[in-house]
Amino acid sequence: MKRIILLLAIVGTFAFQGCSGPEGPQGATGFSAEAEVFEVTASFSASNNFESLVTLNPAILNSDMVLVYRLFDVVNGADVWRSLPQTVYLPQGELDYNFDFTKYDINIFLDSNFDLTTLSASWAQNQVFRVVIIPGYLTNRNSKAIDFNDYNAVVKAFNIHENQIKTLK
C-alpha cells in the first residue's frame, strides 16, 4: 500500500508540473482591457441630418458596452450628466437625444415630434457628450450594483479619473 501511495505521489508530482516552451503569439493590439471615457462636442443641423457620427479607432469588441451621457447643466461648478436616451420637453414638443452604435462607430442623433429646424441653437449647437466604453468582461463584475444612468457612479465603479478622459475632435 505504501508503494502505491509513493508511486501516486511521484506520478502526481510530474503530472502537475508546468510545461515550458516558446510563448504563444502576441494578442490583438489596440483593444483596451480597461473601461475608458472620451468626450466629444457635436452640433446638430439639417445639413448633418441632426446626427453626429463618432468613429471608433480601434474598433471595439462585440461584447463591449457603450454608454453615452450628455452635459445637461453645470451647477456650482459641477457638471450634470444625463444618460442617453434623454427626453427634453420644450414648448414645441418632445426632443430626444439618442444614440446607436456598432463596433466601428457611435451615432448620436436628435429625434422629435416637431420640426427640428425650429430647434433653438442652445439645444442643438456645441452639445457635449461623454462616451464610456466598458469591455464586456468587466460588465459581469458587480454590474448589478452599478447605476449605469449615473455617470459619476459608472466612472467611480470602473476607477476612471478626470485626467484619463480623452477629448475627440
C-alpha positions as CSV (number, residue, x, y, z in Angstrom):
1,M,0.0,0.0,0.0
2,K,2.9,2.3,0.8
3,R,4.4,1.6,-2.6
4,I,1.1,2.6,-4.3
5,I,0.9,5.9,-2.4
6,L,4.5,6.6,-3.1
7,L,4.0,5.8,-6.8
8,L,0.9,8.1,-7.0
9,A,2.9,10.9,-5.3
10,I,5.7,10.6,-7.8
11,V,3.4,10.4,-10.8
12,G,1.3,13.3,-9.4
13,T,4.4,15.5,-9.0
14,F,5.3,15.1,-12.6
15,A,1.8,15.3,-13.9
16,F,1.2,18.7,-12.3
17,Q,4.5,20.3,-13.4
18,G,4.1,23.1,-15.9
19,C,5.4,22.6,-19.4
20,S,7.9,25.0,-20.8
21,G,8.3,26.1,-24.4
22,P,8.1,29.2,-26.6
23,E,5.5,31.8,-25.8
24,G,2.3,32.0,-27.9
25,P,1.6,34.7,-30.4
26,Q,1.0,38.3,-29.3
27,G,-2.6,39.1,-28.6
28,A,-4.7,41.6,-30.6
29,T,-3.3,45.1,-30.3
30,G,-5.4,48.3,-29.9
31,F,-8.0,46.9,-27.5
32,S,-8.2,48.2,-24.0
33,A,-8.6,45.9,-21.1
34,E,-10.0,48.8,-19.0
35,A,-13.0,51.0,-19.3
36,E,-12.4,54.3,-21.0
37,V,-14.1,57.6,-21.4
38,F,-13.9,60.2,-24.1
39,E,-15.6,63.5,-24.7
40,V,-17.0,64.8,-27.9
41,T,-18.7,68.1,-28.8
42,A,-21.3,67.9,-31.5
43,S,-23.6,70.3,-33.4
44,F,-26.8,69.2,-35.0
45,S,-28.5,70.7,-38.0
46,A,-30.4,69.8,-41.1
47,S,-27.2,69.7,-43.1
48,N,-26.0,66.7,-41.0
49,N,-29.4,65.2,-40.6
50,F,-29.3,66.1,-36.9
51,E,-26.8,63.4,-36.2
52,S,-23.1,63.2,-35.4
53,L,-21.0,60.1,-36.2
54,V,-18.1,59.2,-33.9
55,T,-15.6,56.7,-35.5
56,L,-14.1,54.2,-33.1
57,N,-10.4,53.6,-33.8
58,P,-9.6,50.9,-33.0
59,A,-12.9,49.2,-33.2
60,I,-14.4,47.9,-30.0
61,L,-15.3,44.2,-29.4
62,N,-18.8,42.9,-29.9
63,S,-19.1,42.2,-26.2
64,D,-18.2,45.8,-25.1
65,M,-20.8,48.0,-23.5
66,V,-21.2,51.6,-24.8
67,L,-22.8,54.3,-22.6
68,V,-23.4,57.9,-23.7
69,Y,-24.1,60.9,-21.4
70,R,-25.0,64.5,-22.3
71,L,-23.8,67.5,-20.4
72,F,-27.1,68.9,-19.2
73,D,-26.0,71.7,-16.9
74,V,-23.3,73.0,-14.7
75,V,-24.4,73.6,-11.1
76,N,-22.0,75.3,-8.6
77,G,-19.1,74.3,-10.9
78,A,-20.1,70.7,-11.1
79,D,-21.1,69.0,-14.4
80,V,-24.6,67.5,-14.5
81,W,-24.5,64.5,-16.9
82,R,-27.7,62.7,-18.1
83,S,-27.6,59.3,-19.8
84,L,-29.0,58.8,-23.3
85,P,-31.6,58.3,-24.4
86,Q,-32.8,61.6,-22.9
87,T,-36.1,63.4,-23.5
88,V,-36.4,67.1,-23.0
89,Y,-39.8,68.8,-23.1
90,L,-39.8,72.0,-25.0
91,P,-42.6,74.4,-25.9
92,Q,-42.7,73.0,-29.4
93,G,-42.8,69.3,-28.2
94,E,-40.5,66.5,-27.2
95,L,-36.8,66.5,-28.1
96,D,-34.9,63.2,-27.8
97,Y,-31.1,62.9,-27.6
98,N,-30.3,59.3,-28.5
99,F,-27.5,57.1,-29.9
100,D,-26.8,53.8,-31.6
101,F,-23.5,52.1,-32.2
102,T,-21.6,49.4,-34.0
103,K,-18.2,48.1,-33.2
104,Y,-16.8,50.7,-35.5
105,D,-18.8,53.9,-34.6
106,I,-21.3,55.7,-32.5
107,N,-24.1,57.7,-34.0
108,I,-25.5,60.4,-31.7
109,F,-28.7,61.9,-33.0
110,L,-31.7,64.1,-32.3
111,D,-35.3,63.0,-32.8
112,S,-38.5,64.9,-32.0
113,N,-42.2,65.1,-32.6
114,F,-41.8,68.6,-34.1
115,D,-39.8,70.1,-37.0
116,L,-36.1,70.0,-35.8
117,T,-35.3,73.1,-38.0
118,T,-37.2,75.2,-35.4
119,L,-35.0,74.0,-32.6
120,S,-33.1,76.7,-30.7
121,A,-29.3,76.7,-31.1
122,S,-28.9,76.2,-27.3
123,W,-30.3,72.7,-27.7
124,A,-28.5,71.8,-31.0
125,Q,-25.1,73.5,-31.1
126,N,-22.0,72.6,-29.2
127,Q,-23.5,69.8,-27.2
128,V,-21.0,68.0,-25.1
129,F,-21.2,64.2,-24.7
130,R,-19.2,61.7,-22.7
131,V,-18.9,58.2,-24.1
132,V,-18.0,55.4,-21.8
133,I,-16.8,52.1,-23.3
134,I,-16.7,49.2,-20.9
135,P,-15.0,45.9,-22.0
136,G,-17.5,43.0,-21.9
137,Y,-15.7,41.0,-19.3
138,L,-15.9,43.9,-16.9
139,T,-19.7,44.3,-17.3
140,N,-20.2,41.0,-15.5
141,R,-18.2,42.2,-12.4
142,N,-20.6,43.7,-9.9
143,S,-22.6,45.3,-12.7
144,K,-25.9,44.8,-10.8
145,A,-24.6,47.1,-8.1
146,I,-23.8,50.0,-10.6
147,D,-26.4,52.6,-11.6
148,F,-25.5,53.0,-15.3
149,N,-27.7,56.0,-15.5
150,D,-25.4,57.8,-13.1
151,Y,-22.2,58.9,-14.9
152,N,-20.4,59.6,-11.6
153,A,-21.3,56.1,-10.3
154,V,-20.0,54.5,-13.5
155,V,-16.7,56.3,-13.6
156,K,-16.2,55.5,-9.9
157,A,-17.1,51.9,-10.3
158,F,-14.6,51.5,-13.1
159,N,-11.9,53.6,-11.5
160,I,-11.8,56.3,-14.2
161,H,-10.3,59.6,-13.3
162,E,-10.9,63.0,-14.9
163,N,-7.3,63.2,-16.2
164,Q,-7.9,59.9,-18.2
165,I,-10.7,61.4,-20.3
166,K,-9.7,62.0,-23.9
167,T,-11.3,64.7,-26.0
168,L,-12.1,63.8,-29.6
169,K,-12.2,66.5,-32.3
